[in-house]
Amino acid sequence: MVRVLLTTVLIAACPWTPAGVATAQTITLPGIPPDTFTTRVDIEAPPAQVWAVLTDFSAYPIWNPFIYPVNGAPHPGSMLEMTIHHGTRSIPYQAIVAVARPNRELTLRIPSVEIVEITFDFTIEPLRAGRARLTARERHTTVAAVLAGGLLGDIQSGLDAMTRAARDRAELLQLVPFGVPILRYTSRAIPAMSRTFARRLPVGGTQRWQN
């Protein structure tokens, strides 16, 4: 069954597909996973602060559990070297900064490898003064959605974890005076003003964060 579905999508995605035949992006067949994953979070920080967190690629290993490290500049057309962590699997990619609109939108596109393409889109929506909404989307085109079938849970949970961590990072930067080093802090359902710094301690070959 899976082989039949994959073959159907491959045929529809080919550039020589006759006119009038649906492309892979518009085909919906039973058993094929979604091609777009979305998550959003409200942040007690202005859009400029959220933008600063998203575009400070050098700090991604500090706070981002999903995409790190990222090497490159957040400018349109820039090439990036980045690694995506799907559960226990880490996959390196080359990406392009497709869109970089300060305080509004950041889009990273992993170009087609044969007929597979992945896009990360982060949009920032201003709410009331000093508050913003971050929406993150991961889109898979052509047969990428089929190939990602075994990663569905990891993709959604990774995107969720990244947006929550971005929220925590942006809110913390609102509280900490400029120039003070920032590592990680707890976010166990504690209001933003009472979140605390943490230090890393080795425990049994792994690492944990403690107050």
Secondary structure, DSSP 8 states (H G I E B T S, - for coil): -HHHHHHHHHHHHSTT--TTS--TTT---TT---SEEEEEEEESS-HHHHHHHHH-GGGHHHH-SSEEEEES-SSTT-EEEEEEEETTEEEEEEEEEEEEETTTEEEEEEEEETTEEEEEEEEEEE-STT-EEEEEEEEEEETHHHHGGGGHHHHHHHHHHHHHHHHHHHHHHHHS-TT----EE--SS--GGG--EEEEEEETTEEEEE-
